[in-house]
Amino acid sequence: MKTPKTTALTALAIAGVIGSLVHAPSAIAVPDSDYCASLARAGYPGDCATLTSLAKDVCAQYDRGLDQDTIVQRLDATTKNEGLSNFIMAGAALYFCPKYASTN
């Protein structure tokens, strides 16, 4: 269970993540490649298919009604890297499910 301090730090980290994802996708952009390029610029290069799948799964979990804390905990368990998880959370809302951007 996250404490208020941890939740505040997560929110601050996500705000920083969103700010560091400088290039928002355009209407003609390819979300997968733009998303992966933004992660690479942020210092998280990796297999684009895997990173994209994780981001799309974040969206699917929101669609199923899961809350942000639960999704973050699951993602942290999968990635074993809290920083990467924060970037995936922010990127998911920015590139794949913008209707949840205010949730992050």
ChimeraX commands (.cxc) that place a marker at each C-alpha (Angstrom):
marker #1 position 0.00,0.00,0.00 radius 0.5
marker #1 position 1.34,3.39,-0.92 radius 0.5
marker #1 position 1.70,6.04,1.75 radius 0.5
marker #1 position 0.64,9.64,1.11 radius 0.5
marker #1 position 4.33,10.54,0.74 radius 0.5
marker #1 position 4.89,7.78,-1.84 radius 0.5
marker #1 position 1.73,8.78,-3.70 radius 0.5
marker #1 position 2.85,12.41,-3.74 radius 0.5
marker #1 position 6.30,11.40,-4.99 radius 0.5
marker #1 position 4.72,9.25,-7.69 radius 0.5
marker #1 position 2.50,12.13,-8.78 radius 0.5
marker #1 position 5.51,14.45,-8.86 radius 0.5
marker #1 position 7.53,11.92,-10.86 radius 0.5
marker #1 position 4.70,11.45,-13.34 radius 0.5
marker #1 position 4.40,15.21,-13.75 radius 0.5
marker #1 position 8.11,15.33,-14.50 radius 0.5
marker #1 position 7.77,12.44,-16.91 radius 0.5
marker #1 position 5.03,14.19,-18.83 radius 0.5
marker #1 position 7.16,17.31,-18.98 radius 0.5
marker #1 position 10.12,15.34,-20.31 radius 0.5
marker #1 position 8.09,13.74,-23.06 radius 0.5
marker #1 position 8.59,16.91,-25.05 radius 0.5
marker #1 position 7.19,15.87,-28.37 radius 0.5
marker #1 position 3.49,15.09,-28.05 radius 0.5
marker #1 position 2.13,12.90,-30.82 radius 0.5
marker #1 position 0.63,14.63,-33.81 radius 0.5
marker #1 position -2.51,13.55,-35.62 radius 0.5
marker #1 position -0.42,11.81,-38.29 radius 0.5
marker #1 position 2.19,10.37,-35.94 radius 0.5
marker #1 position 2.67,6.67,-35.37 radius 0.5
marker #1 position 2.03,6.31,-31.63 radius 0.5
marker #1 position 4.11,3.16,-31.17 radius 0.5
marker #1 position 7.31,4.55,-32.66 radius 0.5
marker #1 position 6.83,8.04,-31.18 radius 0.5
marker #1 position 6.19,6.50,-27.77 radius 0.5
marker #1 position 9.30,4.33,-27.97 radius 0.5
marker #1 position 11.40,7.23,-29.22 radius 0.5
marker #1 position 10.25,9.36,-26.28 radius 0.5
marker #1 position 11.18,6.59,-23.83 radius 0.5
marker #1 position 14.60,6.26,-25.47 radius 0.5
marker #1 position 15.15,10.03,-25.20 radius 0.5
marker #1 position 14.27,9.78,-21.52 radius 0.5
marker #1 position 16.92,7.10,-21.04 radius 0.5
marker #1 position 14.75,4.01,-21.34 radius 0.5
marker #1 position 15.52,2.35,-24.65 radius 0.5
marker #1 position 14.20,-1.14,-25.04 radius 0.5
marker #1 position 12.14,-3.50,-27.11 radius 0.5
marker #1 position 9.47,-1.28,-28.62 radius 0.5
marker #1 position 6.93,-4.10,-28.90 radius 0.5
marker #1 position 7.25,-4.92,-25.19 radius 0.5
marker #1 position 7.14,-1.28,-24.07 radius 0.5
marker #1 position 4.12,-0.62,-26.29 radius 0.5
marker #1 position 2.36,-3.71,-24.97 radius 0.5
marker #1 position 2.93,-2.57,-21.39 radius 0.5
marker #1 position 1.53,0.90,-22.16 radius 0.5
marker #1 position -1.52,-0.51,-23.92 radius 0.5
marker #1 position -2.07,-2.83,-20.96 radius 0.5
marker #1 position -2.11,0.24,-18.68 radius 0.5
marker #1 position -4.94,1.62,-20.84 radius 0.5
marker #1 position -6.78,-1.71,-20.72 radius 0.5
marker #1 position -6.52,-1.78,-16.92 radius 0.5
marker #1 position -7.98,1.73,-16.72 radius 0.5
marker #1 position -10.77,0.56,-19.05 radius 0.5
marker #1 position -11.51,-2.28,-16.63 radius 0.5
marker #1 position -11.84,0.24,-13.79 radius 0.5
marker #1 position -8.59,-0.34,-11.93 radius 0.5
marker #1 position -7.19,2.62,-10.01 radius 0.5
marker #1 position -3.80,4.24,-10.62 radius 0.5
marker #1 position -2.16,2.80,-7.49 radius 0.5
marker #1 position -3.10,-0.76,-8.45 radius 0.5
marker #1 position -1.88,-0.29,-12.01 radius 0.5
marker #1 position 1.42,1.22,-10.82 radius 0.5
marker #1 position 1.96,-1.64,-8.36 radius 0.5
marker #1 position 1.36,-4.22,-11.09 radius 0.5
marker #1 position 3.61,-2.38,-13.52 radius 0.5
marker #1 position 6.39,-2.04,-10.92 radius 0.5
marker #1 position 6.19,-5.79,-10.31 radius 0.5
marker #1 position 6.49,-6.42,-14.05 radius 0.5
marker #1 position 9.26,-3.94,-14.88 radius 0.5
marker #1 position 11.12,-4.10,-11.56 radius 0.5
marker #1 position 12.04,-0.49,-12.32 radius 0.5
marker #1 position 9.95,2.28,-10.75 radius 0.5
marker #1 position 11.39,4.95,-13.05 radius 0.5
marker #1 position 10.51,2.97,-16.16 radius 0.5
marker #1 position 7.05,2.30,-14.75 radius 0.5
marker #1 position 6.48,6.03,-14.26 radius 0.5
marker #1 position 7.45,6.72,-17.87 radius 0.5
marker #1 position 5.22,3.91,-19.12 radius 0.5
marker #1 position 2.27,5.26,-17.09 radius 0.5
marker #1 position 2.74,8.79,-18.42 radius 0.5
marker #1 position 3.39,7.64,-21.98 radius 0.5
marker #1 position 0.37,5.35,-22.00 radius 0.5
marker #1 position -1.99,8.23,-21.27 radius 0.5
marker #1 position -0.18,10.58,-23.65 radius 0.5
marker #1 position 0.14,8.26,-26.64 radius 0.5
marker #1 position -2.47,5.50,-26.34 radius 0.5
marker #1 position -5.33,6.51,-24.04 radius 0.5
marker #1 position -5.45,10.29,-23.69 radius 0.5
marker #1 position -8.85,10.07,-22.02 radius 0.5
marker #1 position -6.93,8.96,-18.91 radius 0.5
marker #1 position -4.32,11.74,-19.02 radius 0.5
marker #1 position -5.96,13.57,-16.12 radius 0.5
marker #1 position -5.82,10.35,-14.07 radius 0.5
marker #1 position -2.04,10.49,-14.13 radius 0.5
marker link #1:1,2 radius 0.2
marker link #1:2,3 radius 0.2
marker link #1:3,4 radius 0.2
marker link #1:4,5 radius 0.2
marker link #1:5,6 radius 0.2
marker link #1:6,7 radius 0.2
marker link #1:7,8 radius 0.2
marker link #1:8,9 radius 0.2
marker link #1:9,10 radius 0.2
marker link #1:10,11 radius 0.2
marker link #1:11,12 radius 0.2
marker link #1:12,13 radius 0.2
marker link #1:13,14 radius 0.2
marker link #1:14,15 radius 0.2
marker link #1:15,16 radius 0.2
marker link #1:16,17 radius 0.2
marker link #1:17,18 radius 0.2
marker link #1:18,19 radius 0.2
marker link #1:19,20 radius 0.2
marker link #1:20,21 radius 0.2
marker link #1:21,22 radius 0.2
marker link #1:22,23 radius 0.2
marker link #1:23,24 radius 0.2
marker link #1:24,25 radius 0.2
marker link #1:25,26 radius 0.2
marker link #1:26,27 radius 0.2
marker link #1:27,28 radius 0.2
marker link #1:28,29 radius 0.2
marker link #1:29,30 radius 0.2
marker link #1:30,31 radius 0.2
marker link #1:31,32 radius 0.2
marker link #1:32,33 radius 0.2
marker link #1:33,34 radius 0.2
marker link #1:34,35 radius 0.2
marker link #1:35,36 radius 0.2
marker link #1:36,37 radius 0.2
marker link #1:37,38 radius 0.2
marker link #1:38,39 radius 0.2
marker link #1:39,40 radius 0.2
marker link #1:40,41 radius 0.2
marker link #1:41,42 radius 0.2
marker link #1:42,43 radius 0.2
marker link #1:43,44 radius 0.2
marker link #1:44,45 radius 0.2
marker link #1:45,46 radius 0.2
marker link #1:46,47 radius 0.2
marker link #1:47,48 radius 0.2
marker link #1:48,49 radius 0.2
marker link #1:49,50 radius 0.2
marker link #1:50,51 radius 0.2
marker link #1:51,52 radius 0.2
marker link #1:52,53 radius 0.2
marker link #1:53,54 radius 0.2
marker link #1:54,55 radius 0.2
marker link #1:55,56 radius 0.2
marker link #1:56,57 radius 0.2
marker link #1:57,58 radius 0.2
marker link #1:58,59 radius 0.2
marker link #1:59,60 radius 0.2
marker link #1:60,61 radius 0.2
marker link #1:61,62 radius 0.2
marker link #1:62,63 radius 0.2
marker link #1:63,64 radius 0.2
marker link #1:64,65 radius 0.2
marker link #1:65,66 radius 0.2
marker link #1:66,67 radius 0.2
marker link #1:67,68 radius 0.2
marker link #1:68,69 radius 0.2
marker link #1:69,70 radius 0.2
marker link #1:70,71 radius 0.2
marker link #1:71,72 radius 0.2
marker link #1:72,73 radius 0.2
marker link #1:73,74 radius 0.2
marker link #1:74,75 radius 0.2
marker link #1:75,76 radius 0.2
marker link #1:76,77 radius 0.2
marker link #1:77,78 radius 0.2
marker link #1:78,79 radius 0.2
marker link #1:79,80 radius 0.2
marker link #1:80,81 radius 0.2
marker link #1:81,82 radius 0.2
marker link #1:82,83 radius 0.2
marker link #1:83,84 radius 0.2
marker link #1:84,85 radius 0.2
marker link #1:85,86 radius 0.2
marker link #1:86,87 radius 0.2
marker link #1:87,88 radius 0.2
marker link #1:88,89 radius 0.2
marker link #1:89,90 radius 0.2
marker link #1:90,91 radius 0.2
marker link #1:91,92 radius 0.2
marker link #1:92,93 radius 0.2
marker link #1:93,94 radius 0.2
marker link #1:94,95 radius 0.2
marker link #1:95,96 radius 0.2
marker link #1:96,97 radius 0.2
marker link #1:97,98 radius 0.2
marker link #1:98,99 radius 0.2
marker link #1:99,100 radius 0.2
marker link #1:100,101 radius 0.2
marker link #1:101,102 radius 0.2
marker link #1:102,103 radius 0.2
marker link #1:103,104 radius 0.2
view
